[in-house]
Amino acid sequence: MKKLILLAAFAALCAAGEAPSPARAQLTHYLAALNTGDRGAFDAYLADNLAPSLDRAVALSARDTMFKDHGGFDLVSATESSPNALHGKLRGRRTHDLLTVTFEVEPQAPHRLSNYSVLWDKPTK
């Protein structure tokens, strides 16, 4: 259901003539896959969207930890420094903690994820 909501928001942006940047589109897909809670779905996302320079096993392990600790994420804000790079804030669904996210995608289509980080800010009280 949550994946459908994210995809509906993505479709609405495109229909309004405001196609998201490649970095924002990739972040939307990343969060949709992660938030399913299904490790296999996230692995399939990685297989299709992770640049060969990144380690898929490491990314999958990081997903396991993030989902276990935070129960998924909601995007709070995102600022694009270019069409292929952004930074922003995520909020943990279970913890409500803020995390800083950076995303970079390859400049050429299909704009695979080439560099990213999700770093914990400070825990909420």
N, CA, C and O atoms as a GROMACS GRO file, in nm:
protein
  500
    1MET      N    1   0.082  -0.119   0.000
    1MET     CA    2   0.000   0.000   0.000
    1MET      C    3   0.088   0.126   0.000
    1MET      O    4   0.062   0.220  -0.076
    2LYS      N    5   0.191   0.127   0.085
    2LYS     CA    6   0.278   0.244   0.094
    2LYS      C    7   0.352   0.265  -0.037
    2LYS      O    8   0.374   0.378  -0.079
    3LYS      N    9   0.390   0.154  -0.101
    3LYS     CA   10   0.459   0.164  -0.229
    3LYS      C   11   0.366   0.227  -0.332
    3LYS      O   12   0.410   0.308  -0.414
    4LEU      N   13   0.239   0.190  -0.328
    4LEU     CA   14   0.143   0.248  -0.422
    4LEU      C   15   0.127   0.398  -0.399
    4LEU      O   16   0.112   0.473  -0.495
    5ILE      N   17   0.130   0.442  -0.274
    5ILE     CA   18   0.117   0.583  -0.244
    5ILE      C   19   0.236   0.660  -0.300
    5ILE      O   20   0.219   0.766  -0.360
    6LEU      N   21   0.357   0.607  -0.280
    6LEU     CA   22   0.476   0.673  -0.334
    6LEU      C   23   0.473   0.677  -0.486
    6LEU      O   24   0.506   0.779  -0.547
    7LEU      N   25   0.432   0.566  -0.547
    7LEU     CA   26   0.427   0.563  -0.693
    7LEU      C   27   0.318   0.657  -0.746
    7LEU      O   28   0.335   0.716  -0.852
    8ALA      N   29   0.208   0.669  -0.672
    8ALA     CA   30   0.102   0.762  -0.712
    8ALA      C   31   0.151   0.906  -0.706
    8ALA      O   32   0.121   0.987  -0.794
    9ALA      N   33   0.226   0.939  -0.602
    9ALA     CA   34   0.282   1.074  -0.590
    9ALA      C   35   0.380   1.101  -0.705
    9ALA      O   36   0.382   1.210  -0.761
   10PHE      N   37   0.461   1.002  -0.737
   10PHE     CA   38   0.556   1.012  -0.847
   10PHE      C   39   0.481   1.035  -0.979
   10PHE      O   40   0.520   1.120  -1.058
   11ALA      N   41   0.375   0.958  -1.001
   11ALA     CA   42   0.295   0.972  -1.123
   11ALA      C   43   0.228   1.108  -1.130
   11ALA      O   44   0.219   1.168  -1.237
   12ALA      N   45   0.181   1.159  -1.016
   12ALA     CA   46   0.116   1.290  -1.014
   12ALA      C   47   0.214   1.400  -1.052
   12ALA      O   48   0.177   1.492  -1.126
   13LEU      N   49   0.337   1.392  -1.004
   13LEU     CA   50   0.438   1.490  -1.042
   13LEU      C   51   0.463   1.488  -1.193
   13LEU      O   52   0.472   1.592  -1.257
   14CYS      N   53   0.475   1.368  -1.246
   14CYS     CA   54   0.500   1.355  -1.390
   14CYS      C   55   0.383   1.408  -1.471
   14CYS      O   56   0.403   1.476  -1.572
   15ALA      N   57   0.260   1.378  -1.428
   15ALA     CA   58   0.142   1.424  -1.500
   15ALA      C   59   0.130   1.576  -1.497
   15ALA      O   60   0.078   1.636  -1.591
   16ALA      N   61   0.178   1.637  -1.390
   16ALA     CA   62   0.170   1.782  -1.378
   16ALA      C   63   0.279   1.852  -1.459
   16ALA      O   64   0.290   1.974  -1.455
   17GLY      N   65   0.358   1.775  -1.532
   17GLY     CA   66   0.464   1.833  -1.613
   17GLY      C   67   0.589   1.864  -1.533
   17GLY      O   68   0.681   1.929  -1.584
   18GLU      N   69   0.594   1.819  -1.411
   18GLU     CA   70   0.710   1.843  -1.325
   18GLU      C   71   0.780   1.710  -1.299
   18GLU      O   72   0.781   1.660  -1.187
   19ALA      N   73   0.838   1.656  -1.401
   19ALA     CA   74   0.907   1.528  -1.386
   19ALA      C   75   1.019   1.543  -1.284
   19ALA      O   76   1.096   1.639  -1.290
   20PRO      N   77   1.029   1.450  -1.191
   20PRO     CA   78   1.135   1.460  -1.091
   20PRO      C   79   1.272   1.438  -1.154
   20PRO      O   80   1.284   1.374  -1.259
   21SER      N   81   1.372   1.492  -1.091
   21SER     CA   82   1.509   1.473  -1.139
   21SER      C   83   1.543   1.324  -1.129
   21SER      O   84   1.477   1.250  -1.057
   22PRO      N   85   1.646   1.280  -1.201
   22PRO     CA   86   1.688   1.141  -1.189
   22PRO      C   87   1.722   1.102  -1.045
   22PRO      O   88   1.691   0.991  -1.002
   23ALA      N   89   1.786   1.191  -0.970
   23ALA     CA   90   1.822   1.159  -0.831
   23ALA      C   91   1.696   1.144  -0.745
   23ALA      O   92   1.687   1.052  -0.665
   24ARG      N   93   1.601   1.234  -0.761
   24ARG     CA   94   1.477   1.227  -0.682
   24ARG      C   95   1.396   1.103  -0.719
   24ARG      O   96   1.340   1.036  -0.632
   25ALA      N   97   1.390   1.072  -0.847
   25ALA     CA   98   1.318   0.952  -0.892
   25ALA      C   99   1.382   0.827  -0.831
   25ALA      O  100   1.313   0.736  -0.785
   26GLN      N  101   1.515   0.823  -0.830
   26GLN     CA  102   1.584   0.706  -0.774
   26GLN      C  103   1.561   0.696  -0.624
   26GLN      O  104   1.541   0.585  -0.572
   27LEU      N  105   1.562   0.808  -0.554
   27LEU     CA  106   1.534   0.806  -0.410
   27LEU      C  107   1.392   0.757  -0.383
   27LEU      O  108   1.370   0.679  -0.290
   28THR      N  109   1.297   0.800  -0.464
   28THR     CA  110   1.158   0.755  -0.449
   28THR      C  111   1.150   0.603  -0.464
   28THR      O  112   1.082   0.537  -0.384
   29HIS      N  113   1.217   0.548  -0.564
   29HIS     CA  114   1.215   0.403  -0.586
   29HIS      C  115   1.288   0.329  -0.473
   29HIS      O  116   1.244   0.223  -0.430
   30TYR      N  117   1.398   0.385  -0.428
   30TYR     CA  118   1.475   0.326  -0.317
   30TYR      C  119   1.387   0.315  -0.192
   30TYR      O  120   1.380   0.209  -0.130
   31LEU      N  121   1.321   0.425  -0.156
   31LEU     CA  122   1.236   0.423  -0.037
   31LEU      C  123   1.117   0.328  -0.054
   31LEU      O  124   1.080   0.259   0.040
   32ALA      N  125   1.058   0.325  -0.173
   32ALA     CA  126   0.946   0.234  -0.197
   32ALA      C  127   0.989   0.090  -0.176
   32ALA      O  128   0.917   0.012  -0.114
   33ALA      N  129   1.106   0.053  -0.228
   33ALA     CA  130   1.155  -0.084  -0.213
   33ALA      C  131   1.190  -0.114  -0.068
   33ALA      O  132   1.156  -0.220  -0.016
   34LEU      N  133   1.259  -0.021  -0.002
   34LEU     CA  134   1.298  -0.042   0.137
   34LEU      C  135   1.176  -0.052   0.228
   34LEU      O  136   1.171  -0.138   0.317
   35ASN      N  137   1.078   0.034   0.207
   35ASN     CA  138   0.962   0.041   0.295
   35ASN      C  139   0.865  -0.075   0.281
   35ASN      O  140   0.774  -0.089   0.362
   36THR      N  141   0.883  -0.158   0.180
   36THR     CA  142   0.798  -0.278   0.171
   36THR      C  143   0.826  -0.372   0.286
   36THR      O  144   0.741  -0.451   0.326
   37GLY      N  145   0.948  -0.364   0.341
   37GLY     CA  146   0.988  -0.457   0.446
   37GLY      C  147   1.031  -0.592   0.390
   37GLY      O  148   1.067  -0.682   0.465
   38ASP      N  149   1.026  -0.606   0.260
   38ASP     CA  150   1.057  -0.732   0.193
   38ASP      C  151   1.201  -0.728   0.141
   38ASP      O  152   1.233  -0.653   0.050
   39ARG      N  153   1.286  -0.810   0.200
   39ARG     CA  154   1.427  -0.813   0.162
   39ARG      C  155   1.444  -0.847   0.014
   39ARG      O  156   1.529  -0.790  -0.054
   40GLY      N  157   1.363  -0.941  -0.035
   40GLY     CA  158   1.370  -0.981  -0.175
   40GLY      C  159   1.335  -0.867  -0.270
   40GLY      O  160   1.397  -0.851  -0.375
   41ALA      N  161   1.236  -0.787  -0.233
   41ALA     CA  162   1.197  -0.672  -0.316
   41ALA      C  163   1.310  -0.570  -0.320
   41ALA      O  164   1.337  -0.511  -0.425
   42PHE      N  165   1.376  -0.549  -0.207
   42PHE     CA  166   1.487  -0.454  -0.205
   42PHE      C  167   1.606  -0.508  -0.285
   42PHE      O  168   1.673  -0.432  -0.354
   43ASP      N  169   1.630  -0.637  -0.276
   43ASP     CA  170   1.738  -0.697  -0.353
   43ASP      C  171   1.711  -0.684  -0.503
   43ASP      O  172   1.802  -0.658  -0.581
   44ALA      N  173   1.585  -0.701  -0.543
   44ALA     CA  174   1.549  -0.683  -0.684
   44ALA      C  175   1.571  -0.538  -0.727
   44ALA      O  176   1.618  -0.511  -0.838
   45TYR      N  177   1.536  -0.444  -0.639
   45TYR     CA  178   1.563  -0.303  -0.668
   45TYR      C  179   1.713  -0.282  -0.690
   45TYR      O  180   1.753  -0.218  -0.787
   46LEU      N  181   1.794  -0.336  -0.600
   46LEU     CA  182   1.939  -0.320  -0.612
   46LEU      C  183   1.991  -0.380  -0.742
   46LEU      O  184   2.076  -0.320  -0.808
   47ALA      N  185   1.942  -0.497  -0.778
   47ALA     CA  186   1.988  -0.565  -0.900
   47ALA      C  187   1.966  -0.476  -1.023
   47ALA      O  188   2.048  -0.476  -1.114
   48ASP      N  189   1.856  -0.402  -1.024
   48ASP     CA  190   1.823  -0.319  -1.139
   48ASP      C  191   1.879  -0.177  -1.131
   48ASP      O  192   1.897  -0.112  -1.234
   49ASN      N  193   1.908  -0.128  -1.010
   49ASN     CA  194   1.934   0.014  -0.994
   49ASN      C  195   2.067   0.052  -0.930
   49ASN      O  196   2.096   0.171  -0.915
   50LEU      N  197   2.147  -0.044  -0.891
   50LEU     CA  198   2.275  -0.014  -0.827
   50LEU      C  199   2.387  -0.020  -0.929
   50LEU      O  200   2.399  -0.117  -1.003
   51ALA      N  201   2.468   0.085  -0.934
   51ALA     CA  202   2.582   0.088  -1.026
   51ALA      C  203   2.678  -0.025  -0.992
   51ALA      O  204   2.690  -0.063  -0.876
   52PRO      N  205   2.747  -0.079  -1.092
   52PRO     CA  206   2.840  -0.190  -1.068
   52PRO      C  207   2.952  -0.156  -0.970
   52PRO      O  208   3.012  -0.245  -0.911
   53SER      N  209   2.981  -0.028  -0.953
   53SER     CA  210   3.090   0.013  -0.863
   53SER      C  211   3.052  -0.003  -0.716
   53SER      O  212   3.140   0.002  -0.629
   54LEU      N  213   2.924  -0.021  -0.686
   54LEU     CA  214   2.879  -0.038  -0.547
   54LEU      C  215   2.855  -0.184  -0.516
   54LEU      O  216   2.817  -0.262  -0.603
   55ASP      N  217   2.877  -0.221  -0.392
   55ASP     CA  218   2.865  -0.359  -0.346
   55ASP      C  219   2.721  -0.388  -0.304
   55ASP      O  220   2.671  -0.334  -0.206
   56ARG      N  221   2.655  -0.474  -0.380
   56ARG     CA  222   2.515  -0.508  -0.354
   56ARG      C  223   2.496  -0.575  -0.219
   56ARG      O  224   2.397  -0.548  -0.150
   57ALA      N  225   2.587  -0.662  -0.179
   57ALA     CA  226   2.576  -0.732  -0.050
   57ALA      C  227   2.583  -0.633   0.066
   57ALA      O  228   2.510  -0.647   0.164
   58VAL      N  229   2.670  -0.534   0.055
   58VAL     CA  230   2.681  -0.431   0.159
   58VAL      C  231   2.553  -0.349   0.166
   58VAL      O  232   2.503  -0.321   0.274
   59ALA      N  233   2.499  -0.312   0.050
   59ALA     CA  234   2.375  -0.234   0.046
   59ALA      C  235   2.258  -0.313   0.104
   59ALA      O  236   2.174  -0.256   0.174
   60LEU      N  237   2.253  -0.441   0.078
   60LEU     CA  238   2.145  -0.525   0.130
   60LEU      C  239   2.158  -0.541   0.281
   60LEU      O  240   2.058  -0.539   0.353
   61SER      N  241   2.279  -0.556   0.329
   61SER     CA  242   2.303  -0.566   0.474
   61SER      C  243   2.265  -0.435   0.545
   61SER      O  244   2.207  -0.437   0.653
   62ALA      N  245   2.300  -0.323   0.484
   62ALA     CA  246   2.264  -0.193   0.542
   62ALA      C  247   2.113  -0.178   0.548
   62ALA      O  248   2.060  -0.125   0.645
   63ARG      N  249   2.043  -0.223   0.444
   63ARG     CA  250   1.896  -0.220   0.444
   63ARG      C  251   1.840  -0.300   0.561
   63ARG      O  252   1.747  -0.254   0.627
   64ASP      N  253   1.895  -0.418   0.586
   64ASP     CA  254   1.847  -0.501   0.696
   64ASP      C  255   1.857  -0.427   0.829
   64ASP      O  256   1.763  -0.428   0.908
   65THR      N  257   1.971  -0.364   0.852
   65THR     CA  258   1.991  -0.290   0.977
   65THR      C  259   1.898  -0.170   0.986
   65THR      O  260   1.835  -0.148   1.089
   66MET      N  261   1.890  -0.093   0.878
   66MET     CA  262   1.805   0.026   0.880
   66MET      C  263   1.659  -0.010   0.902
   66MET      O  264   1.590   0.056   0.980
   67PHE      N  265   1.610  -0.115   0.835
   67PHE     CA  266   1.470  -0.150   0.850
   67PHE      C  267   1.442  -0.204   0.990
   67PHE      O  268   1.340  -0.173   1.051
   68LYS      N  269   1.534  -0.285   1.041
   68LYS     CA  270   1.518  -0.339   1.177
   68LYS      C  271   1.516  -0.226   1.279
   68LYS      O  272   1.432  -0.225   1.370
   69ASP      N  273   1.606  -0.130   1.265
   69ASP     CA  274   1.618  -0.022   1.363
   69ASP      C  275   1.507   0.082   1.351
   69ASP      O  276   1.459   0.132   1.453
   70HIS      N  277   1.465   0.114   1.230
   70HIS     CA  278   1.376   0.229   1.210
   70HIS      C  279   1.238   0.194   1.153
   70HIS      O  280   1.148   0.278   1.157
   71GLY      N  281   1.219   0.073   1.101
   71GLY     CA  282   1.089   0.035   1.048
   71GLY      C  283   1.049   0.106   0.921
   71GLY      O  284   0.930   0.122   0.893
   72GLY      N  285   1.145   0.148   0.844
   72GLY     CA  286   1.117   0.221   0.721
   72GLY      C  287   1.135   0.371   0.741
   72GLY      O  288   1.164   0.417   0.851
   73PHE      N  289   1.117   0.446   0.632
   73PHE     CA  290   1.145   0.589   0.634
   73PHE      C  291   1.043   0.668   0.554
   73PHE      O  292   0.986   0.619   0.456
   74ASP      N  293   1.023   0.792   0.597
   74ASP     CA  294   0.947   0.889   0.521
   74ASP      C  295   1.041   1.004   0.485
   74ASP      O  296   1.124   1.046   0.566
   75LEU      N  297   1.027   1.053   0.364
   75LEU     CA  298   1.108   1.166   0.319
   75LEU      C  299   1.054   1.294   0.382
   75LEU      O  300   0.936   1.326   0.368
   76VAL      N  301   1.140   1.366   0.452
   76VAL     CA  302   1.103   1.493   0.515
   76VAL      C  303   1.136   1.609   0.422
   76VAL      O  304   1.055   1.700   0.404
   77SER      N  305   1.256   1.606   0.365
   77SER     CA  306   1.298   1.712   0.275
   77SER      C  307   1.407   1.660   0.182
   77SER      O  308   1.476   1.563   0.213
   78ALA      N  309   1.422   1.727   0.069
   78ALA     CA  310   1.529   1.693  -0.024
   78ALA      C  311   1.564   1.818  -0.104
   78ALA      O  312   1.476   1.890  -0.151
   79THR      N  313   1.693   1.842  -0.118
   79THR     CA  314   1.744   1.954  -0.195
   79THR      C  315   1.839   1.900  -0.300
   79THR      O  316   1.932   1.826  -0.269
   80GLU      N  317   1.814   1.936  -0.423
   80GLU     CA  318   1.896   1.887  -0.533
   80GLU      C  319   2.009   1.985  -0.561
   80GLU      O  320   1.985   2.105  -0.579
   81SER      N  321   2.132   1.935  -0.563
   81SER     CA  322   2.245   2.018  -0.602
   81SER      C  323   2.267   2.012  -0.752
   81SER      O  324   2.335   2.096  -0.810
   82SER      N  325   2.209   1.911  -0.815
   82SER     CA  326   2.208   1.894  -0.960
   82SER      C  327   2.100   1.791  -0.990
   82SER      O  328   2.045   1.732  -0.897
   83PRO      N  329   2.067   1.769  -1.116
   83PRO     CA  330   1.966   1.666  -1.146
   83PRO      C  331   2.009   1.526  -1.100
   83PRO      O  332   1.926   1.437  -1.081
   84ASN      N  333   2.139   1.508  -1.083
   84ASN     CA  334   2.191   1.376  -1.049
   84ASN      C  335   2.239   1.362  -0.905
   84ASN      O  336   2.300   1.262  -0.870
   85ALA      N  337   2.212   1.461  -0.821
   85ALA     CA  338   2.257   1.456  -0.682
   85ALA      C  339   2.161   1.531  -0.592
   85ALA      O  340   2.107   1.635  -0.629
   86LEU      N  341   2.140   1.477  -0.474
   86LEU     CA  342   2.056   1.545  -0.375
   86LEU      C  343   2.099   1.506  -0.235
   86LEU      O  344   2.168   1.406  -0.215
   87HIS      N  345   2.056   1.586  -0.141
   87HIS     CA  346   2.071   1.553   0.000
   87HIS      C  347   1.941   1.591   0.069
   87HIS      O  348   1.868   1.680   0.024
   88GLY      N  349   1.913   1.523   0.177
   88GLY     CA  350   1.787   1.552   0.245
   88GLY      C  351   1.778   1.484   0.380
   88GLY      O  352   1.876   1.436   0.435
   89LYS      N  353   1.656   1.482   0.431
   89LYS     CA  354   1.628   1.424   0.562
   89LYS      C  355   1.520   1.317   0.549
   89LYS      O  356   1.422   1.334   0.477
   90LEU      N  357   1.541   1.208   0.619
   90LEU     CA  358   1.444   1.101   0.633
   90LEU      C  359   1.404   1.092   0.778
   90LEU      O  360   1.483   1.125   0.867
   91ARG      N  361   1.281   1.048   0.804
   91ARG     CA  362   1.236   1.024   0.941
   91ARG      C  363   1.203   0.877   0.955
   91ARG      O  364   1.127   0.821   0.876
   92GLY      N  365   1.260   0.814   1.058
   92GLY     CA  366   1.231   0.674   1.086
   92GLY      C  367   1.085   0.657   1.125
   92GLY      O  368   1.034   0.733   1.208
   93ARG      N  369   1.020   0.560   1.068
   93ARG     CA  370   0.877   0.540   1.094
   93ARG      C  371   0.849   0.491   1.236
   93ARG      O  372   0.749   0.530   1.296
   94ARG      N  373   0.936   0.408   1.288
   94ARG     CA  374   0.915   0.358   1.424
   94ARG      C  375   0.980   0.448   1.528
   94ARG      O  376   0.922   0.473   1.634
   95THR      N  377   1.099   0.497   1.499
   95THR     CA  378   1.176   0.574   1.597
   95THR      C  379   1.152   0.724   1.591
   95THR      O  380   1.172   0.795   1.689
   96HIS      N  381   1.108   0.772   1.475
   96HIS     CA  382   1.092   0.916   1.448
   96HIS      C  383   1.225   0.989   1.448
   96HIS      O  384   1.228   1.112   1.450
   97ASP      N  385   1.336   0.915   1.446
   97ASP     CA  386   1.468   0.976   1.436
   97ASP      C  387   1.488   1.034   1.297
   97ASP      O  388   1.433   0.985   1.199
   98LEU      N  389   1.568   1.140   1.291
   98LEU     CA  390   1.604   1.199   1.163
   98LEU      C  391   1.735   1.141   1.114
   98LEU      O  392   1.828   1.120   1.192
   99LEU      N  393   1.740   1.116   0.985
   99LEU     CA  394   1.862   1.068   0.921
   99LEU      C  395   1.890   1.156   0.800
   99LEU      O  396   1.798   1.203   0.734
  100THR      N  397   2.016   1.180   0.773
  100THR     CA  398   2.058   1.257   0.658
  100THR      C  399   2.086   1.161   0.543
  100THR      O  400   2.159   1.063   0.559
  101VAL      N  401   2.029   1.189   0.428
  101VAL     CA  402   2.048   1.105   0.311
  101VAL      C  403   2.117   1.186   0.201
  101VAL      O  404   2.084   1.302   0.179
  102THR      N  405   2.213   1.124   0.134
  102THR     CA  406   2.271   1.181   0.013
  102THR      C  407   2.259   1.075  -0.096
  102THR      O  408   2.280   0.956  -0.072
  103PHE      N  409   2.226   1.120  -0.215
  103PHE     CA  410   2.206   1.029  -0.329
  103PHE      C  411   2.272   1.090  -0.450
  103PHE      O  412   2.256   1.209  -0.479
  104GLU      N  413   2.347   1.008  -0.523
  104GLU     CA  414   2.403   1.047  -0.652
  104GLU      C  415   2.373   0.935  -0.750
  104GLU      O  416   2.385   0.817  -0.717
  105VAL      N  417   2.335   0.973  -0.870
  105VAL     CA  418   2.306   0.875  -0.974
  105VAL      C  419   2.396   0.899  -1.094
  105VAL      O  420   2.449   1.008  -1.113
  106GLU      N  421   2.411   0.795  -1.174
  106GLU     CA  422   2.490   0.808  -1.296
  106GLU      C  423   2.426   0.913  -1.388
  106GLU      O  424   2.303   0.921  -1.395
  107PRO      N  425   2.507   0.992  -1.458
  107PRO     CA  426   2.450   1.097  -1.543
  107PRO      C  427   2.373   1.043  -1.664
  107PRO      O  428   2.284   1.110  -1.716
  108GLN      N  429   2.407   0.924  -1.708
  108GLN     CA  430   2.339   0.867  -1.824
  108GLN      C  431   2.229   0.770  -1.780
  108GLN      O  432   2.240   0.706  -1.675
  109ALA      N  433   2.123   0.761  -1.860
  109ALA     CA  434   2.015   0.666  -1.832
  109ALA      C  435   2.074   0.525  -1.831
  109ALA      O  436   2.161   0.495  -1.912
  110PRO      N  437   2.031   0.439  -1.743
  110PRO     CA  438   1.911   0.448  -1.659
  110PRO      C  439   1.933   0.515  -1.523
  110PRO      O  440   1.853   0.494  -1.432
  111HIS      N  441   2.038   0.595  -1.508
  111HIS     CA  442   2.062   0.672  -1.386
  111HIS      C  443   2.067   0.583  -1.261
  111HIS      O  444   1.997   0.606  -1.163
  112ARG      N  445   2.152   0.481  -1.269
  112ARG     CA  446   2.167   0.392  -1.153
  112ARG      C  447   2.233   0.466  -1.037
  112ARG      O  448   2.308   0.561  -1.056
  113LEU      N  449   2.203   0.419  -0.920
  113LEU     CA  450   2.257   0.476  -0.796
  113LEU      C  451   2.408   0.453  -0.794
  113LEU      O  452   2.454   0.339  -0.794
  114SER      N  453   2.485   0.563  -0.790
  114SER     CA  454   2.631   0.551  -0.797
  114SER      C  455   2.700   0.583  -0.665
  114SER      O  456   2.815   0.544  -0.644
  115ASN      N  457   2.632   0.654  -0.576
  115ASN     CA  458   2.687   0.686  -0.445
  115ASN      C  459   2.572   0.727  -0.355
  115ASN      O  460   2.482   0.800  -0.397
  116TYR      N  461   2.575   0.681  -0.231
  116TYR     CA  462   2.469   0.720  -0.139
  116TYR      C  463   2.516   0.699   0.004
  116TYR      O  464   2.607   0.622   0.031
  117SER      N  465   2.451   0.770   0.094
  117SER     CA  466   2.472   0.746   0.236
  117SER      C  467   2.344   0.780   0.310
  117SER      O  468   2.268   0.868   0.270
  118VAL      N  469   2.321   0.708   0.416
  118VAL     CA  470   2.210   0.735   0.507
  118VAL      C  471   2.272   0.736   0.646
  118VAL      O  472   2.311   0.632   0.698
  119LEU      N  473   2.281   0.855   0.705
  119LEU     CA  474   2.350   0.871   0.832
  119LEU      C  475   2.254   0.919   0.939
  119LEU      O  476   2.174   1.011   0.917
  120TRP      N  477   2.262   0.857   1.053
  120TRP     CA  478   2.176   0.890   1.166
  120TRP      C  479   2.215   1.026   1.222
  120TRP      O  480   2.333   1.051   1.248
  121ASP      N  481   2.117   1.113   1.242
  121ASP     CA  482   2.143   1.240   1.308
  121ASP      C  483   2.146   1.214   1.459
  121ASP      O  484   2.221   1.127   1.504
  122LYS      N  485   2.071   1.283   1.534
  122LYS     CA  486   2.065   1.260   1.679
  122LYS      C  487   1.933   1.190   1.712
  122LYS      O  488   1.831   1.219   1.650
  123PRO      N  489   1.934   1.102   1.808
  123PRO     CA  490   1.808   1.038   1.846
  123PRO      C  491   1.711   1.139   1.908
  123PRO      O  492   1.753   1.233   1.975
  124THR      N  493   1.582   1.117   1.883
  124THR     CA  494   1.483   1.203   1.945
  124THR      C  495   1.462   1.160   2.089
  124THR      O  496   1.491   1.046   2.125
  125LYS      N  497   1.413   1.251   2.169
  125LYS     CA  498   1.393   1.218   2.311
  125LYS      C  499   1.251   1.180   2.339
  125LYS      O  500   1.216   1.149   2.453
   0.00000   0.00000   0.00000
